[in-house]
Amino acid sequence: MKGFSTLEALDFSLLGQRVLAFIESMPQPVIGVINGFALGGGCEVAMACDLLIAADTARFGQPEVNLGIILDTAERSACRAWSVGTSRRNWSSPGR
């Protein structure tokens, strides 16, 4: 992203948000498997899943917070992570 123009960076960010929204809106359960590091965007993708299977060596983190950056997608996904399965789907998507 270092070489991106402002508009290219915006487009890239919006693509990431669309991918997460797609994962979150899937009617089928989405299972994520982590075997190693899930940092930044990888952690956000993991948080968008309905169920995570993590190896003992898995590490999760949002290193951008050390720069004073909190991504809106992380906030949305963190709220979803409090409950799982059908109850979470109903809580996060009323009217579905």
N, C-alpha and C positions, 0 to 999 in steps of 0.2 A: 504493500500500500504506500510505501514511501514515495514512489514515483507517480502516484495518482494525482490528478487535478482535483479541485474541490468537487466538481460535478461527478467525476469518476468515483471518488470516495463516497459521495452521497448515494450513488447508484449501487455500489457494492454493499453499503450498509442496509439499504432498502431490500436488496436481494436476500441478505441474511435474515431480515425480519420476516420476509415472505416465506422463507424456508421454515423458520421456527413456527410461524402461524400455520403452515401446512401440516407440520408434524403434530401440533397441538390440536388441530381440528379433525384429524383422522378418526373415523368411527371405530377402527380396529385398535386394539391396544398396541402401543409401540414399546418394544423392549430394547433397551440400550445395554451394551456390554462394554465395560471399561477395563482395560488391561494396560495400565500405564498412566500417563498424564492426561487429564482433561482440564485444560487451562483456557481462560478467556472464552472464545467462541465455542470451543469444544465442551466446556463446562455448561454453557448455555444450551447447546444441543442436548446434552445429557439431561439437563433439568426439564427439557421439553418432553422427554419420554415419560410414559406411564409407569414403567418399571425399569429399574437399573440393576444390573448384575455386575458387581465390581470385584475384581481380584483383590487379594490382600495387599498387593503392591499399588493399587490404584490411588492416584492423588488428584484431588479436585481443587480448583482455585480460580480466583478472579484477580490476577496480578495488576490489572488496570486500576484497581482501587488505590494502589500505592501512588498513582499519578493524580489522584483526586477525580478519577473518571468513574461514574457509575452508569452503566448502560440501561436504557429503559427496558430492553428485552430481559435483562437479568432480574429486574424488579418484578416483572410480570411472571417470569418462570419461578422465582423464589416463592411467590404467593401460592402458586399451584402446587409446590412441593410439600405442603403441609398435610395433604391427605392423598390417598391413593385409590386407584381403581374406579369403580362406578361412582362412589360417593364423591370423589374429586371431580370427575367429569360433570356430575350434576351441580356441584358447588361452583365450578368455574364457568359453566356454560348453562345458566338457567334458561329454561324454555326449550331445551333440546330433548 
